[in-house]
């Protein structure tokens, strides 16, 4: 029913920039929170950035000042602007969304992921 689709990944040199996009089959504004996770082989999936429906944002320390998560309701899209990229940012990036019903368990949704590779 709910599908998240990422785009914008690719290969970039260190110091460069990429913008990831996430579109949803439903209204972006209907989710209680949306954000981005990333994962590299042998490591747990890591929360990179999250935005709540109220507009608050949070970032993992390693990307603060470099990454920005934003939402465009007109285009029904969530973005992750990544600047000053480092090789350590290389990972598969996943779009994430969550619904928190008043009663019942939270529901998490995940995209298929998009590869970001930062070369030295």
Secondary structure in CASP SS format (residue, H / E / C, confidence):
PFRMAT SS
TARGET T0000
AUTHOR 0000-0000-0000
METHOD secondary structure of the structure
MODEL  1
X C 1.00
X C 1.00
X C 1.00
X E 1.00
X E 1.00
X E 1.00
X E 1.00
X C 1.00
X C 1.00
X E 1.00
X E 1.00
X E 1.00
X E 1.00
X C 1.00
X C 1.00
X C 1.00
X C 1.00
X E 1.00
X E 1.00
X E 1.00
X E 1.00
X E 1.00
X E 1.00
X E 1.00
X C 1.00
X C 1.00
X C 1.00
X H 1.00
X H 1.00
X H 1.00
X C 1.00
X C 1.00
X E 1.00
X E 1.00
X E 1.00
X E 1.00
X E 1.00
X E 1.00
X E 1.00
X C 1.00
X C 1.00
X C 1.00
X C 1.00
X C 1.00
X C 1.00
X E 1.00
X E 1.00
X E 1.00
X E 1.00
X E 1.00
X E 1.00
X E 1.00
X C 1.00
X C 1.00
X C 1.00
X C 1.00
X E 1.00
X E 1.00
X E 1.00
X C 1.00
X H 1.00
X H 1.00
X H 1.00
X C 1.00
X C 1.00
X C 1.00
X E 1.00
X E 1.00
X E 1.00
X E 1.00
X E 1.00
X E 1.00
X C 1.00
X C 1.00
X C 1.00
X C 1.00
X E 1.00
X E 1.00
X E 1.00
X E 1.00
X E 1.00
X E 1.00
X C 1.00
X C 1.00
X C 1.00
X C 1.00
X H 1.00
X H 1.00
X H 1.00
X C 1.00
X E 1.00
X E 1.00
X E 1.00
X E 1.00
X E 1.00
X E 1.00
X E 1.00
X E 1.00
X E 1.00
X C 1.00
X C 1.00
X C 1.00
X C 1.00
X C 1.00
X C 1.00
X C 1.00
X E 1.00
X E 1.00
X E 1.00
X E 1.00
X C 1.00
X C 1.00
X C 1.00
X E 1.00
X E 1.00
X E 1.00
X E 1.00
X E 1.00
X E 1.00
X C 1.00
END
